[in-house]
């Protein structure tokens, strides 16, 4: 399930996995000053000139494949078909 607030930037939202109770939050790292929380996993997506950040919430040894599937569904929902997922910030 994907939830996106009407008041926030279009790309800011949360992906929920009902089975594992895992949440993955999407946000724009440039517009946000969110620091990575200890024990959580972070991925970055580039699509054209856009860069989005995804961070888990409630990460407890979930399989990386599940997280990547959740991120790819979110990108498809937004129409970012050329999206590439990175484990480190792509500017590094």
RATA-V337014 format. One record per helix or strand of 3 or more residues. SS is the DSSP state (@ for helix, = for strand). FROM is the first residue (numbers start at 1). TO is the last residue. If there is no record, write none. Layout:
SS/FROM/TO + SS/FROM/TO
This chain:
=/2/4 + =/13/16 + =/23/27 + =/42/47 + =/50/57 + @/64/78 + =/84/86
